[in-house]
Amino acid sequence: QLQLQESGPGLVKPSETLSLTCIVSGGSISTSSYYWGWIRQPPGKGPEWIGSMDYSGITYYNPSLKSRVTISVDTSKNQFSLNLGSVTAADTAVYYCTRQFSHAISSGRHVFDSWAQGTLVTVSS
Amino acid sequence: QSALTQPASVSGSPGQSITISCTGTSSDIGAYNYVSWYQQHPGKAPKLMIYDVSRRPSGLSSRFSGSKSGNTASLTISGLQAEDEADYYCTSYTSSSSVVFGGGTKLTVL
């Protein structure tokens, strides 16, 4: 059974870069059937899509975050990562790594069928 | 982009049916049949309940169903059960090449 687990610091200083890694177990990240991505949820608010990537490096980013976001994949370690630069307090949220269907994703079909438990990242000095 | 509009809360008694609405625009819900619904219990990750407007993931109870009319999507839960009490979020693809979530609806089972 597929499992996703985030790892990374829970506290990041303003203006620095938030970096998280998602370790995938119970399945290979090198599959054309799925994309891998990140979603965040500020405390008490609804989720926000950050971006998605497949194992070959094709990426889709939220236009509102695109200038600050990089998602990368390491197939040798079966994991993928998120870097979010120039963070502010508004970036404080629970960050989830996810798996999503790849079929028709280029047409906008973003379906997040598996989620990790989430990790709280606080931006504060 | 603006979030999709959902009622803040809905409630129902066990065995009853409830419907949660999700209102967007002609640039998101009205333009694409890519509406999904997620259930989130407190302190847990969201769980996919409905995708492509009305499709259920394998193994999900048929008590959950989805539909769409114009710029508004709906999630209906029939035969309400105590474990259905949770927050529910809708999502849609948008013409600005993004994915937008609703603000969430808290379902209370009385």
Interface residues (C-beta under 8 A of the other chain):
Chain A: K45 G46 P47 E48 W49 Y60 N62 P63 S64 Y96 F101 S107 G108 R109 H110 V111 F112 D113 W115 A116 Q117 G118
Chain B: Q1 A3 Y32 Y34 S36 Y38 K44 A45 P46 K47 L48 Y51 D52 P57 Y89 T91 Y93 T94 S96 S97 S98 V99 V100 F101 G102 G103 G104
